Amino acid sequence: MNISIKARVSIYVAITIIIISAISTSFFILDSHRSIEKKLIIRGEALSFPLAKAAEEGLVSENLDLIGKAAHIVRTEDVELVQVYSPVWGIVDAYPSAKLKDPPDPEAAIHFQGKNTIFYKKITAYMYDFYEPVFYRTALNSPPALIGYVRLILSSSDMQKELRASVINYLIASILITLIVIAVLNMLINRLVINPVMTLKQSVLKFKNGSLPSVIPVRSDDEVGELISAFNQMAETINNNTLEIQKAKDKTSETLQDWENTFNTITDMITIHDKDFNIIRANKAAEQILGLPFLQTAKVKCYEYYHGTEYPPESCLSCECLKTNESATFDVFEPHLNKFLEIKAIPRFDNNNNLIGLIHVVGDITERKKMEQELKKRIEELEKFYGIAVGRELKMKDLKKELAKLKTELSLYNAESKRS
């Protein structure tokens, strides 16, 4: 399943904020527990001292209702147990009375063997056990005498209730803040990152589908803005290059069309051959005179249309150019076409100077050959007449003049024909 970058970023942001919120909540709960423990210890120490004083007065006055003197302490909601012990840890009084037989904690007895300071211990997650020594002074300057111990067990259940309420309120506030932060961050990320990237993506897709890339507005100077600026520069370069390429194509097409028109305007036959005697290009004159088919759909052998044969003739002078790699010009009468032809065979080479075929430039010289034959016939007749008229000086001169004139005309005609 493909997930968009927008969805992925939103998920990552939400997960990150939720993790941060969970960690923050955990620290809050842990700190609250520590705060409760600290408060409970302070309260236990604060209650143990007046409780010890009340027990001191009761023990000195031999009043067995020791705890009754500290009713304001015993009756508080967080007090779970109050006990008064003798110096040898014999139970003297307890509240509630059902706990009268509960023994002291052995660790407390061990503690007071070497110390006379308060001792406390965590019993459960919600209860602390406090022990305070009870001293009596016979006079202000007399040393204190140990006359017993008081035990106080405090519960943090009320504090835990307050903690739970605080945690719930904190969680609700944290969830609301998390949702607000996620929404704000998503909005900012969409505006600053996602939307520009999506716009960039659309432009790239348009370019992929053949459309020219358009310029995207740059709305920031950060990495995204730099990326869009780089894309705009690339788009401008591509657009300029595309225009230049199109101009070059148009120019090339125009030049090619001009060449094609010129190629087809030439009255001489022009055919381009490969090394396998296939005609691959021909001008209009060659197509009409040779009766060529459409060259791009079939292989057209030159000897079939020039000579009317199924194989290259052995006396083909053009074929020699394929061996010598040199141009050749020759006149020939072609019975298949019933024409006298002047053929110029020019080798074709590729960029590596390898022979790849021939170019034939073929002129129809049938009329010139007929004129040459007529002139030769007249010359022969005049020469014959000249032989009969020997001895007739005047006629001889006239005949010589006529003969010279005809020879001059023949030379001029030949020269003009070769130049053409």
Secondary structure in CASP SS format (residue, H / E / C, confidence):
PFRMAT SS
TARGET T0000
AUTHOR 0000-0000-0000
METHOD secondary structure of the structure
MODEL  1
M C 1.00
N C 1.00
I C 1.00
S C 1.00
I H 1.00
K H 1.00
A H 1.00
R H 1.00
V H 1.00
S H 1.00
I H 1.00
Y H 1.00
V H 1.00
A H 1.00
I H 1.00
T H 1.00
I H 1.00
I H 1.00
I H 1.00
I H 1.00
S H 1.00
A H 1.00
I H 1.00
S H 1.00
T H 1.00
S H 1.00
F H 1.00
F H 1.00
I H 1.00
L H 1.00
D H 1.00
S H 1.00
H H 1.00
R H 1.00
S H 1.00
I H 1.00
E H 1.00
K H 1.00
K H 1.00
L H 1.00
I H 1.00
I H 1.00
R H 1.00
G H 1.00
E H 1.00
A H 1.00
L H 1.00
S H 1.00
F H 1.00
P H 1.00
L H 1.00
A H 1.00
K H 1.00
A H 1.00
A H 1.00
E H 1.00
E H 1.00
G H 1.00
L H 1.00
V H 1.00
S C 1.00
E C 1.00
N C 1.00
L C 1.00
D C 1.00
L C 1.00
I H 1.00
G H 1.00
K H 1.00
A H 1.00
A H 1.00
H H 1.00
I H 1.00
V H 1.00
R C 1.00
T C 1.00
E C 1.00
D C 1.00
V E 1.00
E E 1.00
L E 1.00
V E 1.00
Q E 1.00
V E 1.00
Y E 1.00
S C 1.00
P C 1.00
V C 1.00
W C 1.00
G C 1.00
I E 1.00
V E 1.00
D E 1.00
A E 1.00
Y E 1.00
P C 1.00
S H 1.00
A H 1.00
K H 1.00
L C 1.00
K C 1.00
D C 1.00
P C 1.00
P C 1.00
D C 1.00
P H 1.00
E H 1.00
A H 1.00
A H 1.00
I H 1.00
H H 1.00
F H 1.00
Q H 1.00
G H 1.00
K C 1.00
N C 1.00
T C 1.00
I C 1.00
F E 1.00
Y E 1.00
K E 1.00
K E 1.00
I E 1.00
T E 1.00
A C 1.00
Y C 1.00
M E 1.00
Y E 1.00
D E 1.00
F E 1.00
Y E 1.00
E E 1.00
P E 1.00
V E 1.00
F E 1.00
Y E 1.00
R C 1.00
T C 1.00
A C 1.00
L C 1.00
N C 1.00
S C 1.00
P C 1.00
P C 1.00
A E 1.00
L E 1.00
I E 1.00
G E 1.00
Y E 1.00
V E 1.00
R E 1.00
L E 1.00
I E 1.00
L E 1.00
S E 1.00
S C 1.00
S H 1.00
D H 1.00
M H 1.00
Q H 1.00
K H 1.00
E H 1.00
L H 1.00
R H 1.00
A H 1.00
S H 1.00
V H 1.00
I H 1.00
N H 1.00
Y H 1.00
L H 1.00
I H 1.00
A H 1.00
S H 1.00
I H 1.00
L H 1.00
I H 1.00
T H 1.00
L H 1.00
I H 1.00
V H 1.00
I H 1.00
A H 1.00
V H 1.00
L H 1.00
N H 1.00
M H 1.00
L H 1.00
I H 1.00
N H 1.00
R H 1.00
L H 1.00
V H 1.00
I H 1.00
N H 1.00
P H 1.00
V H 1.00
M H 1.00
T H 1.00
L H 1.00
K H 1.00
Q H 1.00
S H 1.00
V H 1.00
L H 1.00
K H 1.00
F H 1.00
K H 1.00
N C 1.00
G C 1.00
S C 1.00
L C 1.00
P C 1.00
S C 1.00
V C 1.00
I C 1.00
P C 1.00
V C 1.00
R C 1.00
S C 1.00
D C 1.00
D C 1.00
E H 1.00
V H 1.00
G H 1.00
E H 1.00
L H 1.00
I H 1.00
S H 1.00
A H 1.00
F H 1.00
N H 1.00
Q H 1.00
M H 1.00
A H 1.00
E H 1.00
T H 1.00
I H 1.00
N H 1.00
N H 1.00
N H 1.00
T H 1.00
L H 1.00
E H 1.00
I H 1.00
Q H 1.00
K H 1.00
A H 1.00
K H 1.00
D H 1.00
K H 1.00
T H 1.00
S H 1.00
E H 1.00
T H 1.00
L H 1.00
Q H 1.00
D H 1.00
W H 1.00
E H 1.00
N H 1.00
T H 1.00
F H 1.00
N H 1.00
T H 1.00
I C 1.00
T C 1.00
D C 1.00
M E 1.00
I E 1.00
T E 1.00
I E 1.00
H E 1.00
D E 1.00
K C 1.00
D C 1.00
F C 1.00
N E 1.00
I E 1.00
I E 1.00
R E 1.00
A E 1.00
N C 1.00
K H 1.00
A H 1.00
A H 1.00
E H 1.00
Q H 1.00
I H 1.00
L H 1.00
G C 1.00
L C 1.00
P C 1.00
F C 1.00
L C 1.00
Q C 1.00
T C 1.00
A C 1.00
K C 1.00
V C 1.00
K E 1.00
C H 1.00
Y H 1.00
E H 1.00
Y H 1.00
Y H 1.00
H C 1.00
G C 1.00
T C 1.00
E C 1.00
Y C 1.00
P C 1.00
P C 1.00
E C 1.00
S C 1.00
C C 1.00
L H 1.00
S H 1.00
C H 1.00
E H 1.00
C H 1.00
L H 1.00
K H 1.00
T H 1.00
N C 1.00
E C 1.00
S C 1.00
A E 1.00
T E 1.00
F E 1.00
D E 1.00
V E 1.00
F E 1.00
E E 1.00
P C 1.00
H C 1.00
L C 1.00
N C 1.00
K E 1.00
F E 1.00
L E 1.00
E E 1.00
I E 1.00
K E 1.00
A E 1.00
I E 1.00
P E 1.00
R E 1.00
F E 1.00
D C 1.00
N C 1.00
N C 1.00
N C 1.00
N C 1.00
L E 1.00
I E 1.00
G E 1.00
L E 1.00
I E 1.00
H E 1.00
V E 1.00
V E 1.00
G E 1.00
D E 1.00
I C 1.00
T H 1.00
E H 1.00
R H 1.00
K H 1.00
K H 1.00
M H 1.00
E H 1.00
Q H 1.00
E H 1.00
L H 1.00
K H 1.00
K H 1.00
R H 1.00
I H 1.00
E H 1.00
E H 1.00
L H 1.00
E H 1.00
K H 1.00
F H 1.00
Y H 1.00
G H 1.00
I H 1.00
A C 1.00
V C 1.00
G C 1.00
R C 1.00
E H 1.00
L H 1.00
K H 1.00
M H 1.00
K H 1.00
D H 1.00
L H 1.00
K H 1.00
K H 1.00
E H 1.00
L H 1.00
A H 1.00
K H 1.00
L H 1.00
K H 1.00
T H 1.00
E H 1.00
L H 1.00
S H 1.00
L H 1.00
Y H 1.00
N H 1.00
A H 1.00
E H 1.00
S H 1.00
K H 1.00
R H 1.00
S C 1.00
END
